[in-house]
Amino acid sequence: MAVDYTVIVVYLAGMLAMGWWGMRRAKSKSEFLVAGRRLGPWMYSGTMAAIVLGGASTIGGVGLGYQYGLSGAWMVFTIGLGLLALSVFFSARIARLKVYTVSEMLDLRYGGRAGVISGVVMWAYTLMLAVTSTIAYATIFDVLFDLNRTVAIILGGSIVVAYSTLGGMWSITLTDMVQFVVKTIGVLLLLLPIAVVKAGGFGEMKAKLPTEYFDPLGIGGETIFTYVLIYTFGMLIGQDIWQRVFTARSDKVARYGGTVAGTYCLVYAIAGAVIGTAAKVMYPKLPSADAAFATIVKDELPVGVRGLVLAAALAAVMSTSSGALIACATVANNDIWSRLRGVVKADAGDEPHDEVKGNRVFILVMGVGVILIAIALNDVVEALTVAYNLLVGGLLVPILGGLLWRRGTAAGALAAVAAGGLSVIGLMWGYGILANEPVYYGLLTSLAVYVVVSLATPPTDAAVLAAWRERLAGRGAEEAEPEAPVAV
């Protein structure tokens, strides 16, 4: 394993080095939080693909392939569909707004009264997303170094917190590009063909497995519908995803670069399912489907290649973890703390402060909190389900309503967030956290309340809507940022 260890150590050292480089680049709030809004199409596509394809998409996607066959691709496939929908229909408008958070968009659209409660919901979602990504380090480092769970979480989490704190979005973007390349080589170009060959080829796989393993809908229609509702719609409104859209240098980059990333996700989904199906042929009685990825890597890959593929898994987890962490810190600082601070400053006077330093402190504090929660938490699936249920049930309707329906009002948005969020919580209490009904009925409740309350209250002020249209057109949002080379 010495060669494999060397590959991993070099990779981790490279992540820290890029964090140090990013620190020298991130000199303003815009540079630190959204990479100066200067990413070109290639870098934007790579970083967007990296953020959405995390440990769940890699380790979990292979596990679903092991359990259900080719139809196990649907979870990651719906993530790709969501990214495609976001890129084609919404990303250009989102990029032109020139904001930092989803809640700032809601404030612009509804007149400054909808952002606080949405900020709390979005913060909870990004926090749990960061926690569940951090927990995944335990699985990978256990395979690599046979480390204790707590030590593995601290090691992996500390590296991500370090480079994210140092350089913000510039560091994360650079590391994401490396992680994108490593994932492509490790999973698509190495693990996929090796797994199929080791399983005897597709003919042997079909001969040894039940026919339902090759049924595209074998996982079940209700499961696919739930994936669409949670992951496809979740891609449309998550702060971690929107913050990457804000990094695009133009609306065209956001649209076409995101479309490339979404297409890549569809390919990655199929690859994961095929790898899992091959693992089922080679190891028909694994104790857990999620162990399929680690088992096939550990037992079937040659020295050096094994280290690269494990680095690919580590890259998948790190990209999602760092993206969720900076999103969590951005929401905590800009949507929650800055508002509380604004109330205090109203009496104390508005003293100048270092915004980069402030955001850096928030990433560090949130990162330490994420590591501690990850150590204490055991059930990853339940935590992630709660996060996505709250996100979709509480925020989908007011966000898409604000983008698509002029008659939507601040009162309708606030009522929809409250009704949808409370319905989801209550229904999870009644049906169980992993049940499908909470997100179904919570979303319907949010939609009904949004429409009824919006129609029952006065329309949004004409001046607010005029300012909103100006921002959507890309006017009135110029930022005083120093010029810098545009990233490719």
MARROMAR-862782 format. One record per residue (C-alpha): residue in one letter; x, y, z. Coordinates in Angstrom, 1 decimal, padded with zeros to 4 digits. Layout:
# residues N
ATOM  type      px      py      pz
ATOM     A       X       Y       Z
...
This chain:
# residues 488
ATOM  type      px      py      pz
ATOM     M   000.0   000.0   000.0
ATOM     A   003.0   002.3   000.1
ATOM     V   002.5   003.6  -003.4
ATOM     D  -001.3   004.1  -002.7
ATOM     Y  -000.4   006.0   000.5
ATOM     T   002.0   008.2  -001.5
ATOM     V  -000.7   009.1  -004.0
ATOM     I  -003.2   010.1  -001.3
ATOM     V  -000.6   012.1   000.7
ATOM     V   000.5   014.0  -002.4
ATOM     Y  -003.1   014.7  -003.3
ATOM     L  -004.0   016.0   000.2
ATOM     A  -000.8   018.2   000.3
ATOM     G  -001.9   019.6  -003.1
ATOM     M  -005.3   020.6  -001.7
ATOM     L  -003.6   022.5   001.1
ATOM     A  -001.2   024.2  -001.3
ATOM     M  -004.1   025.4  -003.4
ATOM     G  -005.7   026.8  -000.3
ATOM     W  -002.6   028.8   000.4
ATOM     W  -002.5   030.1  -003.2
ATOM     G  -006.2   031.0  -003.0
ATOM     M  -005.5   033.1   000.1
ATOM     R  -003.2   035.3  -001.9
ATOM     R  -005.9   035.8  -004.6
ATOM     A  -009.0   036.4  -002.4
ATOM     K  -008.6   040.1  -001.4
ATOM     S  -012.2   041.2  -001.5
ATOM     K  -015.6   039.9  -000.5
ATOM     S  -016.5   039.0  -004.1
ATOM     E  -013.2   037.2  -004.7
ATOM     F  -013.6   035.3  -001.4
ATOM     L  -017.2   034.2  -001.7
ATOM     V  -017.8   033.9  -005.5
ATOM     A  -014.3   033.9  -007.0
ATOM     G  -014.8   037.5  -008.3
ATOM     R  -017.6   036.3  -010.6
ATOM     R  -014.8   035.6  -013.2
ATOM     L  -014.9   031.9  -014.0
ATOM     G  -014.8   031.0  -017.6
ATOM     P  -016.7   028.0  -019.2
ATOM     W  -014.1   025.2  -018.5
ATOM     M  -013.4   026.1  -014.9
ATOM     Y  -017.1   026.7  -014.3
ATOM     S  -018.2   023.4  -015.7
ATOM     G  -015.5   021.5  -013.7
ATOM     T  -016.3   023.1  -010.4
ATOM     M  -020.1   022.8  -010.9
ATOM     A  -019.8   019.0  -011.7
ATOM     A  -017.5   018.6  -008.7
ATOM     I  -019.9   020.2  -006.2
ATOM     V  -022.9   018.2  -007.2
ATOM     L  -021.1   014.8  -007.4
ATOM     G  -020.1   014.0  -003.9
ATOM     G  -019.7   011.0  -001.8
ATOM     A  -023.4   010.1  -002.0
ATOM     S  -023.1   010.2  -005.8
ATOM     T  -019.9   008.1  -005.9
ATOM     I  -020.1   005.6  -003.0
ATOM     G  -023.9   005.8  -002.8
ATOM     G  -024.4   005.6  -006.5
ATOM     V  -022.2   002.4  -006.7
ATOM     G  -024.2   001.0  -003.7
ATOM     L  -027.5   001.6  -005.5
ATOM     G  -026.1  -000.2  -008.6
ATOM     Y  -025.1  -003.1  -006.4
ATOM     Q  -028.6  -003.2  -004.9
ATOM     Y  -030.8  -002.5  -007.9
ATOM     G  -028.6  -002.8  -011.0
ATOM     L  -028.7  -000.2  -013.8
ATOM     S  -031.8   001.5  -012.3
ATOM     G  -029.6   002.4  -009.4
ATOM     A  -028.4   005.3  -011.6
ATOM     W  -031.6   007.2  -011.0
ATOM     M  -030.5   009.1  -007.9
ATOM     V  -027.5   010.6  -009.5
ATOM     F  -029.3   010.9  -012.8
ATOM     T  -032.0   013.2  -011.2
ATOM     I  -029.2   015.3  -009.8
ATOM     G  -027.9   015.8  -013.4
ATOM     L  -031.5   016.6  -014.6
ATOM     G  -031.8   019.2  -011.9
ATOM     L  -028.5   020.8  -012.9
ATOM     L  -029.6   020.8  -016.5
ATOM     A  -032.9   022.4  -015.7
ATOM     L  -031.2   025.1  -013.5
ATOM     S  -028.7   025.8  -016.2
ATOM     V  -031.1   026.0  -019.2
ATOM     F  -034.0   027.8  -017.5
ATOM     F  -032.8   029.8  -014.6
ATOM     S  -029.0   030.2  -014.4
ATOM     A  -028.7   033.2  -016.7
ATOM     R  -031.2   035.2  -014.6
ATOM     I  -029.6   034.1  -011.4
ATOM     A  -026.1   035.1  -012.5
ATOM     R  -027.3   038.6  -013.6
ATOM     L  -028.7   039.3  -010.1
ATOM     K  -025.1   039.7  -008.7
ATOM     V  -026.1   038.6  -005.2
ATOM     Y  -024.3   036.3  -002.8
ATOM     T  -027.2   034.2  -001.3
ATOM     V  -030.6   032.8  -002.2
ATOM     S  -032.1   034.9   000.6
ATOM     E  -030.7   038.1  -000.9
ATOM     M  -032.6   037.1  -004.1
ATOM     L  -035.8   036.8  -002.1
ATOM     D  -035.3   040.2  -000.5
ATOM     L  -034.8   041.8  -003.9
ATOM     R  -037.9   040.1  -005.3
ATOM     Y  -040.3   040.6  -002.4
ATOM     G  -039.0   043.9  -001.0
ATOM     G  -036.6   043.0   001.8
ATOM     R  -039.0   041.1   004.1
ATOM     A  -038.6   037.4   003.1
ATOM     G  -034.9   036.8   003.6
ATOM     V  -034.5   036.1   007.4
ATOM     I  -036.6   033.0   007.8
ATOM     S  -035.4   031.6   004.5
ATOM     G  -031.9   032.2   005.6
ATOM     V  -032.4   030.1   008.7
ATOM     V  -033.9   027.2   006.6
ATOM     M  -031.1   027.4   004.1
ATOM     W  -028.5   027.5   006.8
ATOM     A  -029.9   024.3   008.4
ATOM     Y  -029.9   022.6   004.9
ATOM     T  -026.3   023.6   004.1
ATOM     L  -025.1   022.7   007.6
ATOM     M  -026.5   019.2   007.4
ATOM     L  -025.2   018.8   003.9
ATOM     A  -021.7   019.6   005.1
ATOM     V  -022.1   017.3   008.1
ATOM     T  -023.2   014.3   006.0
ATOM     S  -020.3   014.9   003.6
ATOM     T  -017.8   015.1   006.4
ATOM     I  -019.0   011.8   007.9
ATOM     A  -018.1   010.1   004.6
ATOM     Y  -014.4   010.6   005.3
ATOM     A  -014.7   007.9   007.9
ATOM     T  -015.5   005.3   005.2
ATOM     I  -012.7   006.3   002.9
ATOM     F  -009.9   006.7   005.5
ATOM     D  -011.0   003.4   007.1
ATOM     V  -010.2   001.7   003.8
ATOM     L  -007.0   003.7   003.3
ATOM     F  -005.4   003.8   006.8
ATOM     D  -007.7   001.7   009.0
ATOM     L  -008.3   004.8   011.1
ATOM     N  -010.7   005.2   014.0
ATOM     R  -014.0   006.9   012.8
ATOM     T  -013.5   010.0   014.9
ATOM     V  -009.8   010.5   013.8
ATOM     A  -010.9   010.0   010.1
ATOM     I  -013.6   012.7   010.4
ATOM     I  -011.2   015.1   012.1
ATOM     L  -008.4   014.5   009.5
ATOM     G  -010.6   014.9   006.4
ATOM     G  -012.7   017.7   007.9
ATOM     S  -009.6   019.7   009.0
ATOM     I  -008.1   019.6   005.5
ATOM     V  -011.3   020.9   003.9
ATOM     V  -011.7   023.6   006.6
ATOM     A  -008.1   024.7   006.2
ATOM     Y  -008.1   025.3   002.5
ATOM     S  -011.7   026.7   002.5
ATOM     T  -010.8   029.1   005.3
ATOM     L  -007.6   030.2   003.7
ATOM     G  -008.8   031.1   000.2
ATOM     G  -012.6   030.9   000.2
ATOM     M  -014.2   030.2  -003.2
ATOM     W  -010.9   030.7  -005.1
ATOM     S  -009.3   027.8  -003.1
ATOM     I  -012.4   025.7  -003.4
ATOM     T  -012.6   026.3  -007.2
ATOM     L  -009.0   025.3  -007.8
ATOM     T  -009.3   022.2  -005.6
ATOM     D  -012.6   021.3  -007.3
ATOM     M  -010.9   021.4  -010.7
ATOM     V  -008.3   019.0  -009.5
ATOM     Q  -011.0   016.9  -007.9
ATOM     F  -013.0   016.9  -011.1
ATOM     V  -010.0   015.6  -013.1
ATOM     V  -009.2   013.0  -010.5
ATOM     K  -012.8   011.8  -010.4
ATOM     T  -013.0   011.5  -014.2
ATOM     I  -009.7   009.5  -014.4
ATOM     G  -010.3   007.4  -011.3
ATOM     V  -014.0   006.5  -011.7
ATOM     L  -014.8   006.8  -015.4
ATOM     L  -011.5   005.9  -017.1
ATOM     L  -010.1   003.4  -014.7
ATOM     L  -012.6   001.8  -012.2
ATOM     L  -015.5   001.5  -014.8
ATOM     P  -013.7  -000.6  -017.4
ATOM     I  -011.7  -002.6  -014.9
ATOM     A  -014.9  -003.5  -013.0
ATOM     V  -016.7  -004.6  -016.1
ATOM     V  -013.7  -006.7  -017.3
ATOM     K  -013.2  -008.3  -013.8
ATOM     A  -016.9  -009.2  -013.8
ATOM     G  -016.5  -011.0  -017.1
ATOM     G  -018.1  -008.4  -019.4
ATOM     F  -021.7  -007.5  -019.9
ATOM     G  -022.7  -010.9  -021.2
ATOM     E  -021.5  -012.6  -018.1
ATOM     M  -023.1  -010.0  -015.9
ATOM     K  -026.5  -010.6  -017.6
ATOM     A  -026.1  -014.3  -017.3
ATOM     K  -025.4  -014.2  -013.5
ATOM     L  -027.8  -011.6  -012.4
ATOM     P  -031.7  -011.5  -012.4
ATOM     T  -033.3  -009.7  -015.3
ATOM     E  -034.6  -006.9  -013.1
ATOM     Y  -031.0  -005.7  -012.6
ATOM     F  -031.1  -004.5  -016.3
ATOM     D  -034.6  -003.0  -016.1
ATOM     P  -034.2   000.8  -016.3
ATOM     L  -037.2   001.2  -014.0
ATOM     G  -036.4  -001.6  -011.7
ATOM     I  -035.9   000.6  -008.7
ATOM     G  -039.6   001.5  -008.7
ATOM     G  -041.7   004.4  -010.1
ATOM     E  -042.4   005.9  -006.7
ATOM     T  -038.7   006.0  -005.8
ATOM     I  -037.8   007.7  -009.1
ATOM     F  -040.5   010.3  -008.5
ATOM     T  -039.2   011.0  -005.0
ATOM     Y  -035.7   011.4  -006.4
ATOM     V  -037.0   013.9  -008.9
ATOM     L  -038.9   015.8  -006.2
ATOM     I  -036.0   015.9  -003.8
ATOM     Y  -032.8   016.0  -005.9
ATOM     T  -034.0   017.6  -009.2
ATOM     F  -035.9   020.4  -007.4
ATOM     G  -033.2   020.6  -004.7
ATOM     M  -030.6   021.4  -007.4
ATOM     L  -032.8   024.4  -008.5
ATOM     I  -032.7   026.2  -005.1
ATOM     G  -029.8   025.1  -003.0
ATOM     Q  -027.4   027.8  -001.8
ATOM     D  -024.4   025.6  -002.5
ATOM     I  -025.4   025.3  -006.1
ATOM     W  -026.5   029.0  -006.5
ATOM     Q  -023.2   030.1  -005.1
ATOM     R  -021.4   028.4  -007.9
ATOM     V  -023.7   030.0  -010.5
ATOM     F  -022.7   033.4  -009.0
ATOM     T  -019.0   032.6  -009.9
ATOM     A  -019.7   032.6  -013.7
ATOM     R  -018.3   035.6  -015.6
ATOM     S  -021.4   035.9  -017.7
ATOM     D  -024.9   034.5  -018.0
ATOM     K  -023.8   032.6  -021.1
ATOM     V  -021.1   030.8  -019.1
ATOM     A  -023.6   029.9  -016.4
ATOM     R  -026.0   028.5  -019.0
ATOM     Y  -023.7   026.5  -021.3
ATOM     G  -021.1   025.6  -018.7
ATOM     G  -023.8   024.3  -016.4
ATOM     T  -025.3   022.3  -019.3
ATOM     V  -022.0   020.6  -019.8
ATOM     A  -021.7   019.8  -016.1
ATOM     G  -025.3   018.4  -016.0
ATOM     T  -024.5   016.2  -019.0
ATOM     Y  -021.4   014.9  -017.3
ATOM     C  -023.5   014.0  -014.2
ATOM     L  -025.8   011.8  -016.4
ATOM     V  -022.7   009.9  -017.6
ATOM     Y  -021.4   009.6  -014.1
ATOM     A  -024.7   008.2  -012.9
ATOM     I  -024.7   005.4  -015.4
ATOM     A  -021.1   004.6  -014.7
ATOM     G  -021.7   004.3  -011.0
ATOM     A  -024.7   001.9  -011.6
ATOM     V  -022.6  -000.3  -013.9
ATOM     I  -019.7  -000.5  -011.4
ATOM     G  -022.2  -001.5  -008.7
ATOM     T  -023.8  -004.1  -011.0
ATOM     A  -020.3  -005.5  -011.7
ATOM     A  -019.6  -005.6  -008.0
ATOM     K  -022.7  -007.6  -007.4
ATOM     V  -021.4  -010.3  -009.8
ATOM     M  -018.0  -010.5  -008.0
ATOM     Y  -019.3  -010.1  -004.4
ATOM     P  -022.9  -011.3  -004.3
ATOM     K  -023.1  -011.4  -000.5
ATOM     L  -021.6  -008.1   000.8
ATOM     P  -023.0  -007.1   004.3
ATOM     S  -023.9  -003.6   003.0
ATOM     A  -024.5  -002.2  -000.5
ATOM     D  -022.5   000.9   000.4
ATOM     A  -019.5  -001.4   000.9
ATOM     A  -019.4  -002.3  -002.8
ATOM     F  -017.2   000.7  -003.8
ATOM     A  -014.6   000.2  -001.2
ATOM     T  -014.5  -003.6  -001.7
ATOM     I  -014.0  -003.6  -005.4
ATOM     V  -011.3  -000.9  -005.1
ATOM     K  -009.5  -002.7  -002.4
ATOM     D  -009.6  -006.2  -003.9
ATOM     E  -009.6  -005.7  -007.6
ATOM     L  -007.4  -002.7  -008.5
ATOM     P  -003.6  -002.8  -008.9
ATOM     V  -001.2  -000.8  -006.8
ATOM     G  -001.1   002.9  -007.7
ATOM     V  -004.4   002.7  -009.6
ATOM     R  -006.1   001.8  -006.2
ATOM     G  -004.6   004.9  -004.7
ATOM     L  -005.8   007.1  -007.5
ATOM     V  -009.4   005.7  -007.4
ATOM     L  -009.5   006.2  -003.6
ATOM     A  -008.3   009.7  -004.2
ATOM     A  -011.2   010.1  -006.6
ATOM     A  -013.6   009.0  -003.9
ATOM     L  -011.9   011.4  -001.5
ATOM     A  -012.1   014.2  -004.1
ATOM     A  -015.9   013.5  -004.5
ATOM     V  -016.4   013.9  -000.8
ATOM     M  -014.2   017.0  -000.4
ATOM     S  -015.8   018.9  -003.3
ATOM     T  -019.3   018.6  -001.8
ATOM     S  -018.0   019.1   001.7
ATOM     S  -016.2   022.3   000.9
ATOM     G  -019.0   023.7  -001.2
ATOM     A  -021.6   023.0   001.5
ATOM     L  -019.2   024.6   004.1
ATOM     I  -018.7   027.9   002.3
ATOM     A  -022.4   028.0   001.5
ATOM     C  -023.3   027.4   005.2
ATOM     A  -020.8   030.1   006.3
ATOM     T  -022.0   032.6   003.7
ATOM     V  -025.7   032.2   004.8
ATOM     A  -024.8   032.4   008.5
ATOM     N  -022.7   035.6   008.0
ATOM     N  -024.7   037.4   005.3
ATOM     D  -028.3   036.4   006.0
ATOM     I  -028.3   035.9   009.7
ATOM     W  -025.4   037.5   011.6
ATOM     S  -025.2   040.6   009.4
ATOM     R  -028.9   041.3   010.0
ATOM     L  -028.5   040.9   013.8
ATOM     R  -025.3   042.9   013.5
ATOM     G  -027.2   045.6   011.6
ATOM     V  -029.7   045.9   014.4
ATOM     V  -026.9   046.3   016.9
ATOM     K  -025.0   048.8   014.7
ATOM     A  -028.1   050.9   014.4
ATOM     D  -027.4   052.0   017.9
ATOM     A  -023.6   051.6   018.1
ATOM     G  -022.6   053.3   014.8
ATOM     D  -021.5   051.6   011.6
ATOM     E  -017.8   050.9   012.1
ATOM     P  -015.8   049.6   009.1
ATOM     H  -014.9   046.0   009.2
ATOM     D  -012.9   043.5   007.1
ATOM     E  -015.4   041.5   005.2
ATOM     V  -012.9   038.9   004.0
ATOM     K  -011.7   038.3   007.5
ATOM     G  -015.2   038.1   008.8
ATOM     N  -016.2   035.5   006.2
ATOM     R  -013.0   033.6   006.9
ATOM     V  -013.8   033.5   010.6
ATOM     F  -017.3   032.2   009.8
ATOM     I  -016.0   029.4   007.7
ATOM     L  -013.6   028.4   010.4
ATOM     V  -016.3   028.4   013.1
ATOM     M  -018.9   026.6   010.9
ATOM     G  -016.2   024.1   010.0
ATOM     V  -015.3   023.2   013.6
ATOM     G  -019.1   022.9   014.3
ATOM     V  -019.6   020.6   011.3
ATOM     I  -016.7   018.3   012.5
ATOM     L  -018.1   018.1   016.0
ATOM     I  -021.7   017.3   014.8
ATOM     A  -020.3   014.7   012.3
ATOM     I  -018.5   013.0   015.2
ATOM     A  -021.7   012.9   017.3
ATOM     L  -024.1   012.0   014.5
ATOM     N  -024.6   008.4   013.3
ATOM     D  -027.5   008.3   010.9
ATOM     V  -026.4   010.1   007.7
ATOM     V  -029.4   009.2   005.6
ATOM     E  -031.9   010.6   008.1
ATOM     A  -029.9   013.8   008.5
ATOM     L  -029.7   014.4   004.8
ATOM     T  -033.4   013.5   004.3
ATOM     V  -034.4   016.1   006.9
ATOM     A  -032.2   018.7   005.2
ATOM     Y  -033.7   018.1   001.7
ATOM     N  -037.2   017.8   003.0
ATOM     L  -037.0   021.2   004.7
ATOM     L  -035.3   022.8   001.6
ATOM     V  -037.8   021.6  -000.9
ATOM     G  -040.9   021.7   001.3
ATOM     G  -040.1   025.2   002.6
ATOM     L  -038.2   027.1  -000.1
ATOM     L  -039.0   025.7  -003.5
ATOM     V  -042.3   027.4  -004.0
ATOM     P  -041.3   031.0  -002.9
ATOM     I  -038.1   030.9  -004.8
ATOM     L  -039.5   029.5  -008.1
ATOM     G  -042.7   031.6  -007.5
ATOM     G  -040.6   034.7  -007.3
ATOM     L  -038.8   033.9  -010.5
ATOM     L  -041.9   032.9  -012.5
ATOM     W  -045.0   034.6  -011.0
ATOM     R  -045.3   038.3  -010.8
ATOM     R  -048.3   038.3  -008.5
ATOM     G  -046.4   036.5  -005.7
ATOM     T  -046.0   038.7  -002.6
ATOM     A  -043.7   038.8   000.5
ATOM     A  -046.6   037.7   002.7
ATOM     G  -047.3   034.8   000.4
ATOM     A  -043.6   033.8   000.4
ATOM     L  -043.2   034.0   004.2
ATOM     A  -046.4   032.1   004.7
ATOM     A  -045.3   029.4   002.2
ATOM     V  -041.9   029.0   004.0
ATOM     A  -043.6   028.7   007.4
ATOM     A  -046.4   026.4   006.3
ATOM     G  -044.2   024.2   004.1
ATOM     G  -041.5   023.9   006.7
ATOM     L  -043.8   023.2   009.6
ATOM     S  -045.8   020.7   007.5
ATOM     V  -042.7   018.8   006.6
ATOM     I  -041.6   018.6   010.3
ATOM     G  -045.0   017.5   011.5
ATOM     L  -045.4   014.9   008.8
ATOM     M  -041.9   013.5   009.4
ATOM     W  -042.9   013.2   013.0
ATOM     G  -046.1   011.3   012.0
ATOM     Y  -044.9   009.2   009.0
ATOM     G  -041.3   008.8   009.9
ATOM     I  -038.2   010.7   008.7
ATOM     L  -037.6   008.4   005.7
ATOM     A  -041.2   008.4   004.4
ATOM     N  -042.0   010.0   001.1
ATOM     E  -045.3   011.7   002.3
ATOM     P  -043.7   014.6   004.2
ATOM     V  -042.1   016.2   001.2
ATOM     Y  -045.2   015.4  -001.0
ATOM     Y  -047.7   017.0   001.3
ATOM     G  -045.4   019.7   002.6
ATOM     L  -044.7   020.9  -001.0
ATOM     L  -048.4   020.9  -001.8
ATOM     T  -049.2   022.9   001.4
ATOM     S  -046.5   025.4   000.6
ATOM     L  -047.9   025.9  -002.9
ATOM     A  -051.5   026.3  -001.8
ATOM     V  -050.6   028.8   000.9
ATOM     Y  -048.3   030.8  -001.4
ATOM     V  -051.0   031.2  -004.0
ATOM     V  -053.9   031.9  -001.6
ATOM     V  -052.0   034.4   000.6
ATOM     S  -050.4   036.2  -002.4
ATOM     L  -053.8   036.7  -004.0
ATOM     A  -055.3   037.8  -000.7
ATOM     T  -052.7   040.5  -000.1
ATOM     P  -051.7   043.6  -002.0
ATOM     P  -049.4   043.1  -004.9
ATOM     T  -045.7   043.7  -004.5
ATOM     D  -044.8   047.4  -004.8
ATOM     A  -044.3   048.5  -008.4
ATOM     A  -040.9   050.1  -007.5
ATOM     V  -039.7   046.8  -006.0
ATOM     L  -040.7   044.9  -009.1
ATOM     A  -039.1   047.6  -011.3
ATOM     A  -035.8   047.2  -009.4
ATOM     W  -036.2   043.5  -009.6
ATOM     R  -036.6   043.6  -013.4
ATOM     E  -033.5   045.8  -013.7
ATOM     R  -031.4   043.3  -011.7
ATOM     L  -032.7   040.4  -013.8
ATOM     A  -031.7   042.3  -016.9
ATOM     G  -028.2   042.7  -015.4
ATOM     R  -028.4   046.4  -014.7
ATOM     G  -028.0   048.2  -011.4
ATOM     A  -025.8   045.6  -009.7
ATOM     E  -022.3   046.6  -010.6
ATOM     E  -019.7   045.9  -008.0
ATOM     A  -016.5   047.9  -007.4
ATOM     E  -014.0   045.1  -007.7
ATOM     P  -010.4   045.3  -009.0
ATOM     E  -009.8   043.9  -012.5
ATOM     A  -008.2   040.5  -012.7
ATOM     P  -007.6   037.9  -015.4
ATOM     V  -010.7   035.9  -016.3
ATOM     A  -010.5   032.2  -015.4
ATOM     V  -011.0   029.8  -018.2
